[in-house]
Amino acid sequence: MKHIVFTIDENFVRFCAVTMASALASDKAADLTFHIVTDGLSEESRRTLSSLAEKQGAAVRFYEVSPEDTQKFTVRWEKHRISAATFWRCMLGDILPADIGKVLYLDCDLLVLGPLDELWNTELDGYALAGVPDDWTPNLRHFERLGYDAAHWHYVNAGVLLINLDYWRGHRLARQFEEIYRRQPRNIMHDQDLINYLLHEQCLPLPFRWNVQEGFYRPRKEQQDEKFRETILHPSILHYSSIKPWQYKCMHPLRHLYFTYQDLTPWKGVHPLDSRSARLHRFWHLLPYTLGWKRAKYIRL
């Protein structure tokens, strides 16, 4: 059984459903259990997510985060974009049942495009987690800000994490995350920083195809590399880590895939360009690129 966990509030129900639908379509549904950590999700939303999974033979469990736990972390960076729910992944060792020793954490802005067996079967003995670096090449600013040696080169993107919950519980990481975040308000901007600051030496790097991020599709010198091209052309997990497909501005070359999987949910047919004003905004946004006044943001696949 593969255990997949999401941390969401009411605003992310639709997006969680799409990620769930992609996993159900790409893996054996009967082997999947979805664990949804939330704070006051409506009964209608719970029924929607449960029905989506159970119709395919998967299971869903819900976990309620208390207001006291939510108040342990405050959003200090990009408050308009980041929800407090993102910090709940730091508490998963305490929230999830003790008999679950490993989980796959997924953000709700990604698609699972292939079977998860190889990822799930990754050996985590001695590691707190496994994840994909935040960029194809190290960004030294992360290491300078957090104060650890770039030789580790583990600044992991927290959107896809294979988590060793037994390790987290044994080392009381939930308590450590809370204490560090309280002590380091300036250097640590969000939970991704927090996870890297504490666990960079206990993180097993994964192949890039398990978290192919938006930035990989921007023009860059690595694109002549055969391995790089194979990764971006055939991602196992596609992560829309910046502008989202449901936003009119999105120009991601694989944007269309999102709506393919959204059509497997109750939001079939919903599109960001349903309104005239959204279509007009997109037209003016794309015009400088269409006319060549601005350099293309993404490569052609």
N, C-alpha and C positions, 0 to 999 in steps of 0.2 A: 504494500500500500504506500502510495506517495502522498505526503501531507503538504498541501500548499496553503500558505497563509497570506491574508490581505489585512491591512489596517485601514479602515475607511470610516468616514462619517456620511451623513445623508447625501451630501453633494457629490459623492463619488460612486453612487450605486450603479448608475448607467455604465460608467467606465469599467467598474469591477465586473459587471456582467459581460462586457465584450472580452475582457481578458480571460474570464472563465470559459466563455464560448470557444475561444481559440484553443485553450488547453483541452477542452472536451473533444474538439474536432481533430486535434493533432496527436492525442495520446489515447490509451484505453480508458474510457470513462470509469469503468468499474474499479480501476486501480487508483482512483483519485478521491481524496477527501479534502474539501476546502474548509479552512478555519478562518472565520471572519471576525476580526477584533473591531469593536465599535463602541460608540457611546450614545445609546438612545436611538438606534435605527428603528424606523417605523415598522409596524407589523406588515404593512403592504410591501415594503422593500424586502423584508425578510422572506416573505412568501415568494416574491419574484425571483430572488436569488436561489432559494431552495428549489423551486419548481424547475428552473433552468437546469440545475445540476441533476436533480433526481429523475427527471424525464430521460436522462442519458445513462442512468445507473450509478452516478456519483453521489457522494454524501456531502452534507454541509453542516457545520457546527458554528454556533455564534457564541461570542464571549463579550461580556460587558465590562468596559473600563470605568472605574469609579472616578468621580470628579476630583477626588484627592490625588489619584495617580496622574490624571491629566495635568494637574497644577504643578507637578514636579518639574515639568519642562515648559518653557515659554518660547514662542516663535520670535526670534530677534532679527531675522533676516528674510527679506522678500515676503513680508506678511500678507501681501495681496495674492501670493501664489502658493505658499506653503501652509498646510493645515497642521494643527497640533497632532493630528492622527499619525503623522509621519514619525513622531517620537515613540509611538507605542511599540514599534519593532524593537526598541531597546529594552522593553519589559517582557518580551515573549517568553523567556525562561520562567518567569513567575506566573504569567497568564495562562499558558497552555498546560494541559494535564501532564503529570510527571511520567506517565508511561509513553509519552511521545519524545523520543530522543533526538529526532532530526526533523527539520522542516525546510521547505523551499519558500522563502519569502519573495513575493512578486509585487512590484508597483502596479498601479492600474492604468498606466499609459503605455502598455506594451502588448505584444501579440506572441503567443507561443506558436511556432510554425513547424515544429517537428517533435517526435517522441522525446520524452524526458528521461528515459531509462539511463542513458549514459551519464547525464548530469546527476541524477538522483543516486546512482551507485558510486559516486566519487567517494573515496576513502577519506574520512576526516579525523582519523586517530591523531591526537596531539594538536589538532587545529580547532580554533574557535568557529571558523567559518571558511567558506570558499566563495570567491567572487571574481568579477572581471575588472581590470583596471579602468579608471575613469576616462582614459584616452589611450590611443594606440602608442603614443610616446609619452614619457613622464612629463608632467607639468610641475616644474620646480617650485612654483609659487605655493603649491599645497604643502610641500615639505618645509619650506621656509616659515610658512604661517603656523604650522602645527609643531615645528621644532624637532623633527626626526630626520634621520639620514636618508637622503634620496637613494642610497645604495639598496635599500629595501624595495624600493619602487612599487610598494604596495599602497597606492591610494585607490581604493576600490570604489566602484560605483555601487551605491547601496540599493539600486532598483531591482537587482537580482542577487539574492544571497542564499546560499545553501548553509544552513545554520546548525551547528552541533549544540543542541539544547542541553545535553548532558554536561558539556564543557561549561556552558553559560551558567548552569545552576551550580556546578561544583565550584566555580570561581566567583559566584555571587555577582555576576556582571551587571544585573539590573541596578544594584546598589552602587557599584562603581561608576556606571554611566551617570547616575543622578549626582553623585558627589563631584565628579569631574566637570560636569556641565555647570554646576553651581560655582566652581572655583575658577573656570576659564571662560568667562563670558565674552571676552574680546576676540580671542583666537579661534574659538570654535563657533562657527556660524550656524550649523544645523546638525542634524543627527548623523549625516554622512561623515562630517568632520569628526564627530564624537566617536563613531565606530572605528574610523581610521586611526585616530589619536591613540585609542586604547588598545587596538587589536592588530596593528600593522605587522607585528612580528608573528602573529598567530593566524594569519590569513593565507590560505592556499589559493594561488592564482589559477583561474580557469581560462580555457580558450575563449577568444573574443567572440566566437559565434554564439555564445550563451548570453550575450548582452550587447547586441550591435546597436550602438547609440547614434543619435541624430548627427552628431559631429563627424561620424565616419563618412557621411555622404557629402560633406563639404569639400570643395577643391583643396587638395593637399598632395604633397610630394609622394606619399606612400602608395598612391594609386597605381603606380607602375609595378608594384610588388604583386606577384601572382597570388600569394597567400591572402593579401589584403583584399584583392578583387573577389576572390572566392568567398571570403567572409561576408562582404557587403552584398554580394549577389545571392547568397544562400544562407541567410541568418537562421539559426535555430530559435532564437528569441530576438524579436525586433523591438527596440525601445525608442519610443518617440519622446526623447528626454528633454526636448526644448519646446518649440511651438508644437501644439497638439493637432491631430487631424480634425478634431471637432472645432477648431478655430479657423475663421475665414482666411487668416494670413498664411496658413500652412502651405509650404511648397515642397514638402518632403517627396522625393521621387517614388516612394512606396506608400504614399498617403492613401491610395485607393484600397489597399489591402484592409485597412481598418474598417471600412464600411462593408466589406465582404463578410467580416465576422460580426459586425454590429447587426447585420441582417439575420443573424441566427438568434437574436435576442428580441424581447418585446419592443425594442426601439428600431425595428426594421423600417427602413425608408427615411429615418430622420437624418437630416443633412444640414451642415452649417450654412449652406447657400439657399435654404428654403425661402428666405425673405429677400425681397427686392433690395433692401438697404444693404444686406450682407453681400449680395452679388455686386452692388455698386462699390462698396468698400474694397472688395477683392480686386475689382477691375483697376481702381486707382492704385492699389498697392502693387499690382503686378506690372502696371504700365511701364515704369522705368526699366524694368528687367526685359520686358518684351521689346522695347525700343533700343535696348543696348546702352542706355544711359547709366545703368548700374551693372556691375559684374554679377553673373549668375551665382546664386547662393549654393546651389547643389550641382553635382555632376550629373551627366546623362548616363543612365544605365544601359 
